[in-house]
């Protein structure tokens, strides 16, 4: 965060931001409905959804990196899938 907020202040700020985004999405939805199939409203709604997801990610906080064992397990499966992949099948 660009400001020096306490954890409680940051949580309140992000909650207010999330609420403002939700309200903006409702307004854009109404505009899109009233204008019919508005490409601009759809685009704006999608942009707001991306911002909402970013804010929700900030609210949850950093996610821990996967354990090394998990990464190597999945890497092994992906490597096998690539070897056995037949695009003609």
N, C-alpha and C positions, 0 to 999 in steps of 0.2 A: 504494500500500500504506500502511496506517495506521502502520506501524512503520518505523523507520530500519534496514533490513536492508542488508547488502552484497548485491551481485548473486548471489553464491554462496549466501548464507544464504537469500535470497528463493527461489532455484531449489530448494533443498533443502526449504524450508517448503512451497512449492507442490506439489512431488513427493509429500511426505507427505500433504498434503491430498487430492491426487488419488487416492492409494492408499486413504485412509480412505473417500472417496466410493465408490470401486469396491467396497470391502468391504461398505459399507452397501447398495449396490445388490444385491449377491449375497444378503445377508440378506433384504432386502425381496422379492427374486424368490422365494426359498425360502418365505417366509411366504405370498406370493400363490399359489404352487403348492399349498401344503398346505391353504390355506383355499378352494381352488377359484377362482372368478372374483371375487376381492376388489377392489372399487372403491377401497377405501382404499389397498391395496398398489399398485395401478396409479397412483393419484394421487401417492403418495409416490415411487414409482420415477421418474415423470415429473419431479417436482420435483428429485430427485437428479440426473437427467440434465441438467436446466437448469443446476444448480450445477456439474456436471462440465464442461459446455461453457464456462461462465464462467471456471473455473479454467484450462482449456486455453487460453482466450484470453489470460489473464494470463501464462501460461507462454510463449506465443509472443511476447508483447510488443506494443507498439503497431504497427498496420499503417499504412503510409504512405497518404496521401490519393491518390486516382487523379489522374493527370496531367490538366491542364486540357483538352488535346486529346481525351482519352478521354471526359471528361465531356461536352464539347460534341458529340462524335460521337454518343454515346448519346442525349443530349437531342434532337438533330436526328431520330434514328430514332423516338424515342417521340412527338415532336410529329407526325411524318408518320403514325404508326400511329393516333393519336387522330383525325386528320382523315379517314382512310380507314376508320375503324372503323364497321361497320354491324351493330348488334345483331340485326337481323332476318335476317342471312345465316346 
